[in-house]
Amino acid sequence: MIAVFVTFQVKDEVKKQISDISIARKHIQKVVEGCRKIPGLKEKHFIMDPSTAAQGAMLIWEKQEQFDAYLKSPEYKATVLDICQGKPSINIYQYTANLTDGVLI
């Protein structure tokens, strides 16, 4: 398994929209529901910097190939590329352990 960290600044128009918490919640709920259907995606933890509205996530994938396919998907375009200012930062690591399952390697 792999762990992927994605972070990015959001476009100014997105910052304005998500400053309304009800709009932000609806958007995040839609993204969460869509993520549940992505092949190979085991877990996704969403993050946001409250002072800048920068977004990010830590994703756990079964296989690198599944993440590579996601990067070419409409879901990635809609949930990252369409709201991202500039290029997102992506870091990939081997997923070695967690508190629930213990050591995974």
ChimeraX attribute file (.defattr): number of C-alpha atoms within 10 A of each C-alpha:
attribute: neighborCount
match mode: 1-to-1
recipient: residues
	/A:1	16
	/A:2	16
	/A:3	22
	/A:4	19
	/A:5	17
	/A:6	18
	/A:7	21
	/A:8	21
	/A:9	22
	/A:10	23
	/A:11	15
	/A:12	12
	/A:13	9
	/A:14	16
	/A:15	16
	/A:16	11
	/A:17	13
	/A:18	17
	/A:19	12
	/A:20	10
	/A:21	10
	/A:22	11
	/A:23	12
	/A:24	15
	/A:25	12
	/A:26	12
	/A:27	14
	/A:28	15
	/A:29	12
	/A:30	12
	/A:31	14
	/A:32	14
	/A:33	10
	/A:34	12
	/A:35	17
	/A:36	13
	/A:37	9
	/A:38	15
	/A:39	14
	/A:40	18
	/A:41	18
	/A:42	14
	/A:43	15
	/A:44	17
	/A:45	11
	/A:46	14
	/A:47	14
	/A:48	14
	/A:49	10
	/A:50	9
	/A:51	6
	/A:52	10
	/A:53	19
	/A:54	17
	/A:55	19
	/A:56	21
	/A:57	17
	/A:58	18
	/A:59	18
	/A:60	23
	/A:61	21
	/A:62	16
	/A:63	14
	/A:64	17
	/A:65	11
	/A:66	14
	/A:67	22
	/A:68	10
	/A:69	13
	/A:70	17
	/A:71	14
	/A:72	10
	/A:73	12
	/A:74	11
	/A:75	15
	/A:76	14
	/A:77	14
	/A:78	12
	/A:79	16
	/A:80	21
	/A:81	17
	/A:82	12
	/A:83	18
	/A:84	20
	/A:85	15
	/A:86	11
	/A:87	11
	/A:88	17
	/A:89	11
	/A:90	13
	/A:91	11
	/A:92	15
	/A:93	11
	/A:94	14
	/A:95	16
	/A:96	12
	/A:97	12
	/A:98	9
	/A:99	6
	/A:100	6
	/A:101	7
	/A:102	9
	/A:103	10
	/A:104	10
	/A:105	8
